[in-house]
Amino acid sequence: MPRTAPSEFDEKDKHEEEAHNADFARTIPCNKVSISAPFHWLSLGLHDFVRMPLISGFYGVCFMAAAVGIVLLLQWQGTHLVVMPALIVYMLIGPFLALGLYDASWEREKGHKPRLLHSMKAIGRNSTSQWAFAVLLTVCMIFWMRIAALLHVLYPSVQGAPVIEFLPFLLIGSLVGFLLASFVFSISAFSMPLMMERRVDMMSAVFTSFNAVRSNLPAMIVWATLICGGVLVGFATFGVGMLVTMPILGYGTWHAYHEIIRKKHHD
């Protein structure tokens, strides 16, 4: 039988389906920034911190409470074996707490007055993608913990062993930890603000974040170093430093996202 020509509605449905597929798991283009850009993000974060003391204080206390809980857990357990799980849990909590900081900076950019309650609702703005991302981070956490458990085979079994016997454990453990931490940082650097602002799917956010970090590697290495420094200061001060460092870094991340990820009309 001869084939009939597709109808106008069939063509329309086909185009809509292609557009939908193109929007899923896509990589949003990014801009290139200089290696000094992270210090500009940090200064903008400090400016937001000063302008929004109530919101900054609230989320600073949340970060501080999480850090204090981890320190107390380490002291209670009295073993280094819980360090890795505790830090990974903190890595899971951090991005979701930071959503409120992103929302506050976003409101200021739009000329609105940031409100604490409004910022707390940011976690539900794209809940499906955000919780899918949480599952992805949890899988990464479980994998990381399993690798860490396997690496303990290299740990000396004799108490008071010479330092040289610790080198295989320390070197291989540090290398694996660095690689996994770099991967997690790459997929999460801009995922959460992107899912919150544009409500994209989780895979689009992950691909876009990874591409943006890869395309701006020198600047992102500096930014990752500043983040690690802020976290270390917080833990070194028994969580008190988190009152200042984490809100500033959260606001700074929003400004980094807006400078690197291209706006909608450039997609």
Phi, psi and chi 1 to 4 in degrees:
 res  aa     phi    psi   chi1   chi2   chi3   chi4
   1 MET       -  142.6  -65.0  178.9   60.3      -
   2 PRO   -69.6  142.5   24.7  -34.3      -      -
   3 ARG   -78.4  138.3  -63.5 -179.0   59.9 -176.1
   4 THR   -87.5  150.5   58.1      -      -      -
   5 ALA   -69.6  141.7      -      -      -      -
   6 PRO   -62.2  141.2   22.3  -31.3      -      -
   7 SER   -74.7  168.7   67.9      -      -      -
   8 GLU   -62.3  -36.9  179.0 -177.8  -13.0      -
   9 PHE   -70.5  -36.6  -65.4  104.0      -      -
  10 ASP   -62.4  -42.9  -68.9  -23.4      -      -
  11 GLU   -63.0  -40.4  -72.1  -67.1  -28.0      -
  12 LYS   -64.7  -44.6 -178.3  179.1  179.0 -178.8
  13 ASP   -62.0  -38.6  -68.3  -18.8      -      -
  14 LYS   -64.0  -43.8 -178.9 -179.9  178.1 -179.0
  15 HIS   -65.3  -39.9  -69.9  -42.0      -      -
  16 GLU   -64.3  -39.5  -72.3  179.6   -7.9      -
  17 GLU   -66.2  -41.1 -178.2  179.0   -2.3      -
  18 GLU   -64.2  -39.7  -70.7  175.5   -9.6      -
  19 ALA   -64.6  -40.1      -      -      -      -
  20 HIS   -64.7  -43.4  175.1   75.0      -      -
  21 ASN   -65.2  -34.4  -68.1  -24.7      -      -
  22 ALA   -67.8  -29.9      -      -      -      -
  23 ASP   -79.4  -16.9  -74.8  -19.9      -      -
  24 PHE   -91.8  134.2 -178.9   78.2      -      -
  25 ALA    54.9   42.4      -      -      -      -
  26 ARG   -99.9  164.5   67.0 -171.1  179.7  116.7
  27 THR  -110.0  114.0  -59.9      -      -      -
  28 ILE   -76.0  132.3  -61.4  171.8      -      -
  29 PRO   -59.5  156.4  -21.3   32.7      -      -
  30 CYS  -128.4  161.8   66.4      -      -      -
  31 ASN   -95.4  158.8  -59.0  -47.6      -      -
  32 LYS   -95.9  137.8  -64.2  -75.6 -174.8   72.1
  33 VAL  -125.4  163.6  -62.3      -      -      -
  34 SER   -81.2  165.7   68.7      -      -      -
  35 ILE   -67.4  -20.2 -166.0  172.2      -      -
  36 SER   -87.8   -5.6   62.1      -      -      -
  37 ALA   -57.0  -38.4      -      -      -      -
  38 PRO   -56.6  -31.2  -28.9   37.0      -      -
  39 PHE   -71.5  -30.3  -60.8  101.8      -      -
  40 HIS   -68.9  -41.9  176.8   59.6      -      -
  41 TRP   -61.3  -39.3  -55.1  -25.7      -      -
  42 LEU   -64.9  -40.8 -156.1   62.8      -      -
  43 SER   -66.8  -37.8   66.8      -      -      -
  44 LEU   -66.4  -37.9  -67.6  174.9      -      -
  45 GLY   -63.5  -40.4      -      -      -      -
  46 LEU   -63.8  -39.5  177.6   60.6      -      -
  47 HIS   -61.7  -44.6 -175.0  -93.5      -      -
  48 ASP   -64.5  -38.3  -75.2  -10.2      -      -
  49 PHE   -59.3  -43.4  177.5   83.0      -      -
  50 VAL   -70.9  -36.8  173.3      -      -      -
  51 ARG   -77.1  -19.9  -69.2  -68.8 -175.2  -85.4
  52 MET  -128.2   68.2  -62.0 -179.5  -72.8      -
  53 PRO   -64.7  -37.4   22.1  -33.0      -      -
  54 LEU   -66.7  -50.1  175.5   61.6      -      -
  55 ILE   -65.9  -41.1  -65.5  175.7      -      -
  56 SER   -61.5  -43.3  -58.6      -      -      -
  57 GLY   -65.5  -41.0      -      -      -      -
  58 PHE   -61.7  -51.1  173.9   80.0      -      -
  59 TYR   -72.8  -29.3  -71.8  102.8      -      -
  60 GLY   -62.2  -40.9      -      -      -      -
  61 VAL   -65.1  -38.7  168.1      -      -      -
  62 CYS   -62.3  -45.8  -69.1      -      -      -
  63 PHE   -64.9  -40.5  -82.1  106.8      -      -
  64 MET   -63.2  -42.7 -177.4 -175.3   70.8      -
  65 ALA   -61.7  -40.6      -      -      -      -
  66 ALA   -64.5  -41.8      -      -      -      -
  67 ALA   -67.0  -42.8      -      -      -      -
  68 VAL   -61.7  -41.2  169.0      -      -      -
  69 GLY   -59.4  -40.8      -      -      -      -
  70 ILE   -67.3  -43.1  -70.6  173.9      -      -
  71 VAL   -62.9  -43.3  172.8      -      -      -
  72 LEU   -64.2  -37.6  -68.4  176.5      -      -
  73 LEU   -62.7  -42.6  175.8   64.1      -      -
  74 LEU   -63.6  -41.8  -63.8  178.8      -      -
  75 GLN   -67.2  -37.6  -67.8  179.5  -12.1      -
  76 TRP   -69.5  -42.5  175.6   53.6      -      -
  77 GLN   -74.4  -34.4  -68.7  -69.0  -35.4      -
  78 GLY    67.2   26.5      -      -      -      -
  79 THR  -143.5  148.8  174.9      -      -      -
  80 HIS   -76.5   -9.7   67.9  -78.4      -      -
  81 LEU   -66.6  -20.8  -63.0  178.0      -      -
  82 VAL   -94.0   -0.7  -62.3      -      -      -
  83 VAL   -62.6  -50.1  172.3      -      -      -
  84 MET   -61.0  -52.2 -179.6   68.2   71.8      -
  85 PRO   -58.7  -38.8  -23.3   33.7      -      -
  86 ALA   -65.6  -43.6      -      -      -      -
  87 LEU   -67.5  -36.2  -70.3  178.0      -      -
  88 ILE   -67.3  -39.7  -67.6  174.8      -      -
  89 VAL   -60.3  -40.1  169.0      -      -      -
  90 TYR   -63.3  -38.1 -169.3   82.5      -      -
  91 MET   -64.8  -30.0  -71.3  169.9   56.8      -
  92 LEU   -76.5  -37.5  -68.7  174.5      -      -
  93 ILE   -72.5  -40.5  -65.3  173.4      -      -
  94 GLY   -52.2  -52.0      -      -      -      -
  95 PRO   -59.6  -32.8  -25.5   34.8      -      -
  96 PHE   -77.3  -35.7  -73.7   89.6      -      -
  97 LEU   -65.3  -37.4  -75.4  177.7      -      -
  98 ALA   -67.0  -20.0      -      -      -      -
  99 LEU   -55.4  -40.2  -83.0  170.0      -      -
 100 GLY   -64.1  -35.4      -      -      -      -
 101 LEU   -70.0  -39.8  -60.9  169.9      -      -
 102 TYR   -60.7  -43.4  -56.5  154.4      -      -
 103 ASP   -61.8  -41.6  176.2   83.5      -      -
 104 ALA   -63.5  -44.2      -      -      -      -
 105 SER   -64.5  -38.6  -74.0      -      -      -
 106 TRP   -63.1  -42.9 -171.5   17.9      -      -
 107 GLU   -62.1  -40.5  -72.3  -66.7  -70.2      -
 108 ARG   -63.8  -39.8  -75.3 -162.1   72.3 -122.6
 109 GLU   -62.1  -34.4  -75.8 -177.3   -1.6      -
 110 LYS   -82.0   -1.5  -66.9 -175.1  -67.9 -172.9
 111 GLY    83.5   12.6      -      -      -      -
 112 HIS   -93.1  162.0  -58.9  164.3      -      -
 113 LYS   -87.2  117.0 -178.3  178.7  180.0  179.8
 114 PRO   -63.1  138.2  -19.9   32.3      -      -
 115 ARG  -124.4  141.1  -57.7 -168.3  -49.9  -85.4
 116 LEU   -61.2  -45.8  178.4   58.9      -      -
 117 LEU   -62.6  -40.2 -176.8   58.8      -      -
 118 HIS   -62.4  -41.2 -171.9  -83.6      -      -
 119 SER   -66.8  -33.5   71.0      -      -      -
 120 MET   -69.4  -23.6  -67.1  171.1   67.1      -
 121 LYS   -81.7   -3.5  -66.7  178.8 -180.0  178.8
 122 ALA   -63.3  -27.5      -      -      -      -
 123 ILE   -65.9  -20.5 -165.0  171.7      -      -
 124 GLY  -102.8    8.6      -      -      -      -
 125 ARG   -72.2  -28.5 -165.1  157.6  -65.1  146.2
 126 ASN  -146.5   59.0 -172.8    3.3      -      -
 127 SER   -60.2  -37.0   57.3      -      -      -
 128 THR   -61.2  -50.2  -59.4      -      -      -
 129 SER   -69.4  -38.2  -64.7      -      -      -
 130 GLN   -65.2  -42.4  -70.8  166.1   -3.4      -
 131 TRP   -73.8  -29.7  -73.0  110.8      -      -
 132 ALA   -63.2  -38.9      -      -      -      -
 133 PHE   -67.3  -36.5 -175.5   66.8      -      -
 134 ALA   -62.1  -39.1      -      -      -      -
 135 VAL   -63.3  -42.4  171.6      -      -      -
 136 LEU   -60.7  -44.6  175.7   61.4      -      -
 137 LEU   -64.6  -36.1  -71.9 -178.1      -      -
 138 THR   -64.6  -42.0  -58.2      -      -      -
 139 VAL   -60.3  -44.1  170.8      -      -      -
 140 CYS   -60.3  -39.8  -67.5      -      -      -
 141 MET   -63.5  -46.0  177.2 -167.9   73.4      -
 142 ILE   -62.9  -43.5  -65.6  171.7      -      -
 143 PHE   -61.3  -43.4  178.0   73.1      -      -
 144 TRP   -61.2  -43.6 -161.9  -24.0      -      -
 145 MET   -66.0  -38.0  -68.2  175.8   65.4      -
 146 ARG   -65.9  -41.4  -66.8  -55.6  -57.7  163.0
 147 ILE   -62.8  -42.9  -67.2  -66.0      -      -
 148 ALA   -61.7  -39.2      -      -      -      -
 149 ALA   -65.2  -40.4      -      -      -      -
 150 LEU   -65.9  -36.0  -67.9  172.9      -      -
 151 LEU   -68.8  -18.8  -71.5  175.5      -      -
 152 HIS   -69.7   -8.2  -92.0   83.8      -      -
 153 VAL   -62.8  -29.5  174.1      -      -      -
 154 LEU   -81.4   -7.7  -58.2  173.5      -      -
 155 TYR   -73.5  132.4 -163.8   82.4      -      -
 156 PRO   -56.5  135.7  -23.4   33.1      -      -
 157 SER   -87.4   -9.7   57.5      -      -      -
 158 VAL  -102.5  128.5 -179.7      -      -      -
 159 GLN   -67.4  142.3  -74.9 -171.5  -17.2      -
 160 GLY    72.6   24.1      -      -      -      -
 161 ALA   -66.3  151.4      -      -      -      -
 162 PRO   -63.4  156.3   19.6  -30.6      -      -
 163 VAL   -58.7  -34.6  176.2      -      -      -
 164 ILE   -59.1  -28.6 -168.5   72.1      -      -
 165 GLU   -76.1  -15.8  -66.0 -170.9   17.7      -
 166 PHE   -85.9  -15.4  -74.2   87.9      -      -
 167 LEU   -59.3  -46.5  -72.5 -179.5      -      -
 168 PRO   -57.5  -42.5  -24.5   34.6      -      -
 169 PHE   -64.7  -45.5  169.8   75.7      -      -
 170 LEU   -69.5  -43.4  -65.6  173.9      -      -
 171 LEU   -69.1  -50.2  -68.1  176.0      -      -
 172 ILE   -67.7  -41.9  -62.8  176.5      -      -
 173 GLY   -61.7  -41.6      -      -      -      -
 174 SER   -66.6  -40.5  -61.4      -      -      -
 175 LEU   -65.2  -47.6  176.8   60.5      -      -
 176 VAL   -63.5  -42.8  172.2      -      -      -
 177 GLY   -62.1  -40.0      -      -      -      -
 178 PHE   -64.0  -44.3  172.6   77.4      -      -
 179 LEU   -64.1  -43.9  -67.4  175.0      -      -
 180 LEU   -69.3  -40.1  -70.9  171.9      -      -
 181 ALA   -64.0  -38.3      -      -      -      -
 182 SER   -64.6  -40.5  -61.1      -      -      -
 183 PHE   -64.5  -46.5  172.8   74.6      -      -
 184 VAL   -62.6  -41.0  171.2      -      -      -
 185 PHE   -62.9  -40.9  173.4   75.0      -      -
 186 SER   -63.8  -41.0  -62.8      -      -      -
 187 ILE   -83.2  -14.3   65.7  173.1      -      -
 188 SER  -112.2   -6.7   60.3      -      -      -
 189 ALA   -55.9  -42.7      -      -      -      -
 190 PHE  -125.5    5.6  -57.1  114.8      -      -
 191 SER   -63.7  -48.4  -64.8      -      -      -
 192 MET   -66.7  -47.7  -64.7  -60.1  -87.9      -
 193 PRO   -62.6  -33.7   16.2  -28.7      -      -
 194 LEU   -67.0  -43.2 -177.7   57.7      -      -
 195 MET   -66.7  -32.9  -74.1 -173.7  -75.0      -
 196 MET   -73.3  -46.1 -176.6 -169.1   74.5      -
 197 GLU   -76.3  -48.7 -177.4 -168.0   26.2      -
 198 ARG  -101.7   -8.4  -56.6 -163.1 -165.9 -179.8
 199 ARG    56.5   41.2  -53.9 -166.0 -177.0 -166.4
 200 VAL   -78.6  167.6  -59.7      -      -      -
 201 ASP   -72.8  163.0   61.4  -81.3      -      -
 202 MET   -61.1  -42.1 -175.2  -93.9  -70.2      -
 203 MET   -66.6  -37.7  -66.2  -52.4  -61.0      -
 204 SER   -61.7  -41.7  -67.4      -      -      -
 205 ALA   -64.3  -42.9      -      -      -      -
 206 VAL   -66.4  -47.1  167.3      -      -      -
 207 PHE   -62.8  -42.0  -69.3  159.8      -      -
 208 THR   -64.9  -43.6  -61.2      -      -      -
 209 SER   -62.9  -46.5  179.2      -      -      -
 210 PHE   -60.9  -43.2 -174.4   85.8      -      -
 211 ASN   -66.0  -39.7  178.0   64.6      -      -
 212 ALA   -66.4  -40.7      -      -      -      -
 213 VAL   -66.5  -44.6  171.8      -      -      -
 214 ARG   -62.7  -37.7 -179.4 -178.0   58.9   83.9
 215 SER   -77.1  -17.3  -58.4      -      -      -
 216 ASN  -127.8   46.8  -67.4  -82.1      -      -
 217 LEU   -58.0  -47.2 -160.4   54.6      -      -
 218 PRO   -58.9  -46.3  -24.8   35.5      -      -
 219 ALA   -65.6  -39.1      -      -      -      -
 220 MET   -72.9  -27.6  -65.0  -48.2  -64.4      -
 221 ILE   -65.3  -43.1  -70.8  174.5      -      -
 222 VAL   -62.8  -43.0  173.4      -      -      -
 223 TRP   -65.1  -42.2 -175.6 -122.6      -      -
 224 ALA   -62.8  -37.2      -      -      -      -
 225 THR   -65.3  -40.9  -57.4      -      -      -
 226 LEU   -64.6  -39.3  -68.5  173.5      -      -
 227 ILE   -64.5  -46.2  -68.0  174.7      -      -
 228 CYS   -60.9  -39.9  -70.5      -      -      -
 229 GLY   -61.9  -43.0      -      -      -      -
 230 GLY   -63.5  -40.3      -      -      -      -
 231 VAL   -67.1  -42.3  172.3      -      -      -
 232 LEU   -63.9  -41.3  -71.6  175.1      -      -
 233 VAL   -60.4  -41.1  167.2      -      -      -
 234 GLY   -62.0  -46.7      -      -      -      -
 235 PHE   -69.9  -35.6  -80.7  108.9      -      -
 236 ALA   -66.8  -24.2      -      -      -      -
 237 THR  -102.3   23.1   55.6      -      -      -
 238 PHE    58.8   35.4 -159.1   74.5      -      -
 239 GLY    92.6  -15.9      -      -      -      -
 240 VAL   -64.1  -38.9  176.0      -      -      -
 241 GLY   -61.8  -22.8      -      -      -      -
 242 MET   -63.3  -23.8  -61.4  -75.3 -174.9      -
 243 LEU   -58.4  -29.5  -73.2  168.4      -      -
 244 VAL  -108.1  -49.5  176.7      -      -      -
 245 THR   -65.7  -43.3   60.7      -      -      -
 246 MET   -71.6  -42.3  -61.6  -46.5  -68.0      -
 247 PRO   -60.7  -40.7  -26.1   36.4      -      -
 248 ILE   -62.8  -43.7  -67.8  175.8      -      -
 249 LEU   -67.2  -34.8  -69.9  170.9      -      -
 250 GLY   -65.0  -47.6      -      -      -      -
 251 TYR   -62.6  -41.1  -63.9  137.0      -      -
 252 GLY   -61.6  -36.6      -      -      -      -
 253 THR   -63.5  -38.0  -62.8      -      -      -
 254 TRP   -62.8  -43.0  174.2  -99.8      -      -
 255 HIS   -68.7  -33.6  -67.0  -68.2      -      -
 256 ALA   -64.4  -42.8      -      -      -      -
 257 TYR   -60.3  -44.2  157.7   74.1      -      -
 258 HIS   -71.7  -25.7 -107.9  -99.8      -      -
 259 GLU   -82.9  -32.8 -175.6  172.5  -10.6      -
 260 ILE   -91.9  -47.7  -70.7 -178.6      -      -
 261 ILE   -78.9  126.6  -54.0  -58.8      -      -
 262 ARG   -66.0  147.6  -69.8 -172.0 -174.1  175.0
 263 LYS   -66.5  165.1  -56.7  -61.5 -173.1  -71.0
 264 LYS   -57.8  -41.1  -69.8 -178.7 -179.2  180.0
 265 HIS   -73.3   -3.1   58.6  -84.2      -      -
 266 HIS  -103.1   -6.5  -72.2  152.2      -      -
 267 ASP   -63.2      -  -71.2    1.0      -      -
